[in-house]
């Protein structure tokens, strides 16, 4: 689905079914983007969705963070998250790795008030664990900004996959 004309012709329900999970379970961003039609091209759609996210108040951003699954241990995943975690082999952890993910997820959530978020595409579970162990040392402000950036990376990857 490359052409802006194709995107612009989508009825709202179909648009939301395609773009509603770009930002994890946050269909309201796609809903707001739908109201900004027509799109000049697919890049225009991407820019508009990113702007909606960027201009959201921190409370809404944290709500988006909290809709993201806990890595390796969450069982209910969107199709995007399921594929992304499987590609990084987070669905095939050893018992020891799973225990490590469980502890890190718990400690991270307790420290920051939202789950650890990372764009796992192209990363191995070892790289994800290493990143997890480093980022849990951050202070809240640094980690909030990093999580916000990671959400944008995830959304960009998902949009790229849909629009290619």
C-alpha positions in Angstrom: 0.0 0.0 0.0 2.3 2.7 -1.2 0.1 5.2 -2.9 -1.4 8.1 -0.9 -4.5 7.9 -3.1 -5.0 4.3 -1.8 -4.6 5.5 1.8 -6.8 8.5 1.3 -9.6 6.3 -0.1 -9.7 4.0 2.9 -12.9 4.1 4.9 -12.2 5.0 8.6 -12.8 1.5 9.9 -10.3 0.0 7.4 -7.8 2.8 8.1 -8.0 2.1 11.8 -7.7 -1.7 11.3 -4.5 -1.1 9.4 -2.9 1.7 11.4 -4.6 1.4 14.8 -1.7 -0.6 16.4 1.2 1.4 15.0 1.5 2.9 18.5 0.8 -0.2 20.7 -3.0 -0.5 21.3 -3.3 3.3 20.8 -5.9 3.5 18.1 -6.6 7.2 19.0 -3.4 8.3 17.2 -4.6 6.6 13.9 -8.0 8.1 14.5 -6.6 11.6 14.8 -4.4 11.0 11.8 -7.4 9.9 9.7 -9.0 13.3 10.3 -5.9 15.0 8.8 -6.5 13.5 5.3 -5.7 13.9 2.5 -2.1 12.7 2.8 0.2 14.0 0.0 2.1 10.7 0.2 2.9 7.9 2.6 5.6 10.0 4.2 3.0 12.7 5.0 1.0 10.1 6.9 4.1 9.1 8.8 5.0 12.7 9.7 1.4 13.4 10.8 1.2 10.3 13.0 4.6 11.1 14.6 3.6 14.7 15.2 0.4 13.6 17.0 2.6 11.3 19.2 5.2 14.0 19.8 2.7 16.6 20.8 0.9 14.3 23.2 1.0 15.3 26.9 3.3 13.2 29.1 0.3 11.5 30.7 -0.8 10.1 27.3 2.7 9.1 26.5 2.9 7.1 29.7 -0.4 5.5 28.9 1.1 4.4 25.6 4.2 3.0 27.4 1.9 1.0 29.7 0.2 -0.6 26.8 3.5 -2.2 25.7 4.1 -5.8 26.6 6.7 -6.9 29.1 9.4 -8.4 27.1 9.7 -12.2 26.9 7.1 -12.8 29.6 3.9 -11.2 28.3 1.5 -13.7 26.9 -1.1 -11.5 25.3 0.6 -9.7 22.4 -0.6 -7.8 19.3 0.4 -9.4 16.0 3.1 -6.7 15.6 4.6 -7.4 19.1 4.3 -11.2 18.7 6.3 -11.1 15.4 8.8 -8.6 16.7 9.6 -10.6 19.8 9.7 -13.9 17.9 12.2 -12.4 15.4 14.4 -11.5 18.4 13.9 -15.0 19.8 12.3 -13.6 22.9 9.8 -16.4 22.7 12.4 -19.1 23.0 14.3 -18.1 26.2 16.1 -20.6 28.4 14.7 -21.0 31.9 17.6 -18.8 33.2 17.0 -16.1 30.6 13.3 -16.1 31.4 14.0 -15.7 35.1 16.3 -12.8 34.2 13.7 -11.1 32.1 11.1 -11.6 34.8 13.3 -9.9 37.4 14.4 -7.1 35.1 10.8 -6.4 34.0 9.6 -6.3 37.6 12.5 -4.1 38.8 12.2 -1.7 35.8 8.4 -1.4 36.2 8.9 -0.7 39.9 11.6 2.0 39.3 10.0 3.8 36.3 6.3 3.1 36.5 6.1 1.7 32.9 7.5 -1.3 31.1 10.9 -1.5 29.5 10.5 -0.5 25.8 13.0 -1.2 23.0 12.6 -1.6 19.3 13.8 -5.2 19.1 13.9 -5.5 15.3 17.4 -6.6 14.3 18.4 -7.4 17.8 19.1 -10.7 19.5 17.7 -11.6 22.9 21.3 -11.2 24.3 21.5 -7.6 22.9 18.0 -6.9 24.4 19.1 -8.2 27.8 22.3 -6.2 27.7 20.4 -3.0 26.8 17.9 -3.8 29.5 20.7 -4.1 32.1 22.2 -0.8 31.0 19.0 1.3 30.8 17.7 0.2 34.2 20.6 2.2 35.6 19.2 5.5 34.1 17.3 8.1 36.0 13.6 8.7 35.3 14.1 11.7 32.9 16.7 10.0 30.7 14.6 6.7 30.6 11.3 8.5 29.9 13.0 10.2 26.9 14.6 6.9 25.8 11.3 5.0 26.1 9.6 7.8 24.1 12.2 7.5 21.4 11.9 3.7 21.3 8.1 3.9 20.8 8.8 6.2 17.8 11.3 3.7 16.4 8.8 0.8 16.8 6.0 2.9 15.2 8.4 3.8 12.3 9.3 0.2 11.7 5.7 -0.8 11.7 4.7 2.0 9.3 7.6 1.0 7.0 6.4 -2.6 6.9 2.8 -1.6 6.1 3.7 1.1 3.5 6.5 -0.7 1.6 
